[in-house]
Amino acid sequence: MAEGFARNIGLKAESAGVKAGSGVNPDAIKVMAEIGINISKQYSKAIDEKKLPDYDAVISMCSVKTVDFCPSTFIGTQANWNIEDPKGQTPDVFRRVRDEIKSKVEELART
């Protein structure tokens, strides 16, 4: 969802995680479509440490801290948003998480 919001406001963004995946949670696709953002073609990519110097910011969500993944030479913005994982929860939880992510991405874009 964060990548979708970032791209929607004109930022270059890549979503990655500890494990690569084949697609996006269908419930996330639905709640993003409700607000006119299509993330159905996105997929989870594995973290590529070689790309870290190219990033301005590295943001983690849930309980994983970015410092665990970023070498000490990474000089961009690092943050952990500690956002609830909505997987397996109701559409209302997905909407709340979506709105929280939107707010965080907009705040990041202003900095």
C-alpha positions as CSV (number, residue, x, y, z in Angstrom):
1,M,0.0,0.0,0.0
2,A,2.8,2.4,0.8
3,E,4.4,1.9,-2.6
4,G,1.0,2.6,-4.2
5,F,0.5,5.8,-2.2
6,A,4.1,7.0,-2.9
7,R,3.7,6.4,-6.7
8,N,0.3,8.0,-6.7
9,I,1.8,11.3,-5.4
10,G,4.7,11.1,-7.8
11,L,7.5,9.6,-5.7
12,K,9.7,6.8,-7.0
13,A,9.2,3.9,-4.6
14,E,9.9,0.2,-4.2
15,S,8.3,-2.1,-1.7
16,A,10.5,-4.9,-0.5
17,G,10.7,-7.3,2.4
18,V,12.6,-10.0,4.1
19,K,11.0,-12.5,1.8
20,A,9.9,-11.9,-1.8
21,G,6.3,-12.7,-2.6
22,S,4.2,-13.3,-5.7
23,G,1.6,-10.7,-5.2
24,V,-0.3,-8.3,-3.0
25,N,-2.9,-9.4,-0.5
26,P,-6.3,-9.2,-2.3
27,D,-7.8,-7.3,0.6
28,A,-5.2,-4.6,0.3
29,I,-5.9,-4.4,-3.5
30,K,-9.6,-4.0,-2.7
31,V,-9.3,-1.2,-0.1
32,M,-6.8,0.7,-2.3
33,A,-9.2,0.4,-5.3
34,E,-11.9,2.0,-3.1
35,I,-9.8,5.2,-3.2
36,G,-8.8,4.9,-6.9
37,I,-5.3,3.4,-6.5
38,N,-4.5,0.2,-8.4
39,I,-1.9,-1.9,-6.7
40,S,-2.8,-5.2,-8.4
41,K,0.4,-5.3,-10.5
42,Q,2.7,-4.8,-7.5
43,Y,4.5,-7.6,-5.8
44,S,6.9,-8.0,-2.9
45,K,10.5,-7.9,-3.8
46,A,13.4,-9.1,-1.6
47,I,15.6,-6.4,0.0
48,D,18.6,-5.7,-2.3
49,E,21.3,-4.3,-0.1
50,K,23.3,-3.2,-3.2
51,K,20.5,-0.7,-3.9
52,L,20.5,0.9,-0.5
53,P,22.9,3.7,-1.4
54,D,20.4,4.8,-4.1
55,Y,17.5,5.3,-1.6
56,D,16.7,8.5,0.1
57,A,14.6,6.7,2.8
58,V,14.2,3.1,4.0
59,I,11.0,2.5,6.0
60,S,10.0,-0.6,7.8
61,M,6.6,-1.5,9.0
62,C,5.3,-3.8,11.8
63,S,7.9,-4.7,14.4
64,V,11.0,-4.9,12.2
65,K,13.5,-2.1,12.6
66,T,15.3,-0.8,9.5
67,V,18.6,-0.7,11.4
68,D,18.6,-4.5,11.2
69,F,18.7,-4.3,7.4
70,C,20.6,-1.2,6.6
71,P,24.4,-1.2,6.9
72,S,25.8,1.7,8.9
73,T,26.9,3.3,5.7
74,F,23.3,4.0,4.7
75,I,22.9,7.8,5.3
76,G,19.3,8.4,4.2
77,T,16.2,8.5,6.4
78,Q,15.4,5.4,8.3
79,A,12.2,4.8,10.2
80,N,10.0,2.1,11.6
81,W,6.4,3.0,11.3
82,N,5.2,0.0,13.5
83,I,2.0,-0.4,11.6
84,E,-0.4,-3.3,12.3
85,D,-0.4,-6.1,9.8
86,P,-4.0,-6.4,8.7
87,K,-3.6,-9.8,7.0
88,G,-6.5,-12.0,7.9
89,Q,-8.5,-9.2,9.5
90,T,-11.7,-7.4,8.5
91,P,-12.0,-4.9,5.7
92,D,-12.4,-2.1,8.3
93,V,-8.9,-3.0,9.7
94,F,-7.5,-2.9,6.2
95,R,-9.1,0.5,5.7
96,R,-7.7,1.9,9.0
97,V,-4.2,0.6,8.1
98,R,-4.5,2.0,4.6
99,D,-5.4,5.4,6.0
100,E,-2.5,5.3,8.5
101,I,0.0,4.3,5.7
102,K,-1.4,7.2,3.5
103,S,-0.8,9.7,6.3
104,K,2.7,8.4,6.9
105,V,3.6,8.5,3.2
106,E,2.3,12.0,2.8
107,E,4.3,13.1,5.9
108,L,7.4,11.5,4.5
109,A,6.9,13.3,1.2
110,R,6.8,16.7,3.0
111,T,10.2,16.2,4.6
